[in-house]
Amino acid sequence: MAHTAQIVGKVEYREGDGPNIVIRPGPVKVETGLNDATLSWVDEEVRGSAAMPLADFKRYVTEGKIKLAA
């Protein structure tokens, strides 16, 4: 199911075994699956996307760092 959300705090994801990467504040599109959430965004001409475990996504929402659109 797709949602629109706003990144309003420090939200990070990890690519493989690499370091944490911060997602810039602003609007994102969120697609949730059974085990993960995929966030995608457009920053001027650059498109970005990140997948994170669903538990991490829910934690960011609970902490108020990601605000889901009503």
For each residue, the residues with C-beta under 8 A, 3 or more apart:
1: 31 32
2: 29 30 31
3: 29 30 31 32 68 69
4: 27 28 29 30 68 69
5: 27 28 29 30 39 66 67 68 69
6: 25 26 27 28 66 67 69
7: 11 23 24 25 26 27 28 39 65 66
8: 25 64 65 66 67
9: 25 60 63 64 65 66
10: 22 65
11: 7 22 23 60 65 66
12: 20 21 22 23
13: 20 21 23 39 50 51 52 56
14: 17 18 19 20 21 52
15: 18 21 50
16:
17: 14
18: 14 15 21
19: 14
20: 12 13 14
21: 12 13 14 15 18 50
22: 10 11 12
23: 7 11 12 13 28 39 41 48 50
24: 7 41 43
25: 6 7 8 9
26: 6 7 41 43
27: 4 5 6 7 41
28: 4 5 6 7 23 39 40 41 66
29: 2 3 4 5 39 40 41
30: 2 3 4 5 37 38 39 57 66 68
31: 1 2 3 37 38 40
32: 1 3 36 37 38 54 57
33: 36 37 38 54
34: 54
35: 53 54
36: 32 33 51 52 53 54 57
37: 30 31 32 33 51 52 53 54 56 57
38: 30 31 32 33 49 50 51
39: 5 7 13 23 28 29 30 49 50 51 52 57
40: 28 29 31 47 48 49 50
41: 23 24 26 27 28 29 47 48 49
42: 46 47 48
43: 24 26 46 47 48
44:
45:
46: 42 43
47: 40 41 42 43
48: 23 40 41 42 43
49: 38 39 40 41
50: 13 15 21 23 38 39 40
51: 13 36 37 38 39
52: 13 14 36 37 39 56 57
53: 35 36 37 56 57
54: 32 33 34 35 36 37 57 58
55: 58 59
56: 13 37 52 53 59 60
57: 30 32 36 37 39 52 53 54 60 61 66
58: 54 55 61 62
59: 55 56 62 63
60: 9 11 56 57 63 65 66
61: 57 58 64 65 66 67 68
62: 58 59
63: 9 59 60
64: 8 9 61 67
65: 7 8 9 10 11 60 61
66: 5 6 7 8 9 11 28 30 57 60 61
67: 5 6 8 61 64
68: 3 4 5 30 61
69: 3 4 5 6
70:
